[in-house]
Amino acid sequence: MSTDWEAHDLAVQDNYGDNLAATARIRHILLAAITAGDIAPGARLKELDLGQKLGVSRTPLREAIAGLKAEGILSIGDDGGLRVRTLGYQDIHALYQLRAELESMAAELAAAQASPAEREFVAEIRAREANLVNEGSDPAALAKLNGQFHQSIALASHNPFLIETLQRLSTLMVLLGPTAYSLSARVREIGVEHDAINYAIQTNDPAAAKLAAHAHLQNAVKARLQIIASGHKENMD
């Protein structure tokens, strides 16, 4: 599969503006390509080749690669070559396990102490997500709103260390491939689960919010692990 680097570059500009520093721009482009599945886990990346295709100089490219290595997105393979990190069955289980604990903590804190404006923002994002589902919007648009939904809850937790940790985990999620919104059966399930989380936050019910968020992540990892075990190549959130 060929990678449309220009399309990814344009998408990055749309999301982050055209004033990004070169290193940040390269990082986002590489993450976009990995998220889209254009660069698969385990794929070998050659610095010279990347520089030519992206039209960038060596220094910002190396800085971007170093940053992605530090974040756990890229790694050095047994052959000494730079590769996109591959997550095994146990890695994925552990990632979701940690995410479930942290996301449920964020939802619990948000339900307890979010401001009225923050609660309204969470509800607005969920409403937009529901509208997009009803309109049959593309998975990428839904995935973007999904990220905003979870981020809005994290921010409403008012815990900067929790927010930072969740952001790091969110970055690692790109290694899991395309979004769950590409699978129609999971789309409706996600909506129901998000509604439960949102309702608990709106009604100031920390215990219910915690349980709803934990259940949401449990369902997500169960679906993904079942697909891995069956040998299919589809991916889910």
N, C-alpha and C positions, 0 to 999 in steps of 0.2 A: 504494500500500500504506500503510495506516494504521499508526502506531507505537504499540504498547502500552507507554506510558511507565511505567505502574504495575507491569507485569510486570518490566520491566527494573530498576526501583527495588527491587522485592522480591528479585530475583536478586542485586543488589549487596549488599543487607542480609544475605542468606544467606552470601555469600562473604566479606564484609568486616566484618560486624557493623553495628549501628545507631548507633555512636558516631563515625562518620566526620565530619570537618569538611565543611561545606557544599560547598566548592570541590572536595574530593576525591570526594565523593558524585556531584556533577554530572559530573565527568570520567569516572568509571566508568560512569555511566548512558549517557553519549554514546558511549563506547567499546563498550558492550554493544549499543547500537542499531546501530552501524556493523558490528560483528562479525556480528550476526544478519542483516544485509542490509536492515534496515528503513530505514536511511539509506544510499543508494547513493553510491559515489564520484561526485563532480561535483555532488551535490545541494546546493541553496542552503539555507543556514540563516539564519533571521531571529531576531535576538536577542530581540526583543519576543515573538515567537511561542513561542520556546523557554522563555522565562521563565514565560509563562502556562501552558504545558502541563506544565512540571515543577513549577510552584508555588514558584519560587525568586525571590529578589531579584536586582537587577541586579549588585551587586558580586561575589558569589561566582560568578555565571554568567560575568561578564566575565573573572574570574581563571581559571576553568576553560577558557574559550575561548582565552585568551592562552597557557595552558600547552599546550594541544593544538596550537596554531599553532607553538609552539617545538619541539614533538616531531615536527612534520611531518605531523600527522594532518589538520589544517585549514589552509586557505590562502585567500588573497584572489584571486578570479578576475579575469579581464580586465575584467569589468563593475564591479569594485570591491566585489562582494558576497562574503560569507563562504561558503565551500564546503568540502565534504569533498574532500580531495586525491585526484586521480586518478593512478594509476601507469600509465605506458605500458609497452609491450613491453620496451624497453631498461631501464626502471626496475626492472621485475620481475626481469629477468635479472641486473642488477647487485646487487639486494638478495639474491638467492639465492647469487650468487657470493661475496659477502662473508660471508653466513651460513655457507656451506659451509666456508670457511677457518676461521672462528672456532669453529664447532661441532666441527670435526675437531680443532682445537687443544684445546678443552675436553675432548673424549673422550680424547685422548692424555694430557693431564695427569692426568685422573681415573684412568685405568688405571695410571699410574705412581705416584701418590701419595695416592689416596683411602684413608681409614681403613676398617677392616673394617665399621664401622657405616654409613659412607657407601655402600660397595659393597652392603651388605645392603639399604639404603634404595632404591637404584637397582633392584635385583632385585625388591623387593617391588612397586614401582610397575609394572614391566613385567609381573609376574604378575597384578596387578589389571587391567591393560589387557587381557591375554589372556582373563581370565575374563569381562570385560564384552563382549568381542567374541563369545565363545562363547554368552553369554546374549542376544545381539542387542540390546544396549543402544543408546540413542539417540546420534547423532553428537556432541551437545553434551557428554555425559558422557565420551565417548572423547577428545574434543578437550581437555577439562580435564585428563585424566590425561596426555595427550601433552605438554601444557605442563609438567606436574610432572616428567615423565620427563626432558625436556631441561633443566629448571631444576636438577634434582637432579645432573645431570652437570656443569653449569656450576659449581654450588657445590662439587662435589668436585674441581674444578680448582684450588681454593685461590688463584685469581688474581682479586682484586677488580676490576681494570680490565676484564678479560675478561667477568666477570659483569655489570658495569654496561653494557658495550657490547651484549652479547647481549640484555639486558633492553630496551634501546632498540629494537633490531631486532625483538624480539618484539612490541613495541607497534605498530610499523609494519605488521606482518603482518595487523592487523585490516582494512587497506585492501584486502586480497585477497579478502575475502568469506567465505562459509561454509566450514567445514572439509572436508578431504578425506575424513573419515569418513562423509560423506553418500554417497560412491561406494563400493559394495561391492567392486569390483575392486581399489581402492587400499588398502582396509582391511587385507586379508591381506598385501599387499606391505609395508605399513608395519610390520606385526607381525614379518615375517621380518627386515626391516632393523633393527628395534629389538632383536631377539634377537641379531643379530650384534654390535651395539654393546655390549649388556649382557654377552655372553659374553666379549668382549675385555677389558672392565673387570674382570669377576670373575676372569679368569685372569691379570691383571697383564700384559697384552700391549699396550703403548702403540701400536706400529706398526699392529696389527690394528684397534685402536679408531679410530685416525685414518682409516684406509682405509674402515672400515665407516661412520663418520659422514659422510665425504665422499661416498661412494656413495649414502647415504640422501638427502642434499640434492641430488645430481645427478639422481636419479630423480624427486624432487619437482618440481624446476624443469622437467625435460623434460616431465612430464605437464601442468604448468600452461601452458607455452608452446605445447604442441601444441593444447591446448583453445583458447587465444587465437587461434592461427593458423587454426584451423578455424571460428572465428566463433561457437562455442558460448558460452553464458552460464554454464555450470557452473563451479564453483571447486574448487580443490584445495589441500591443504597441501603 
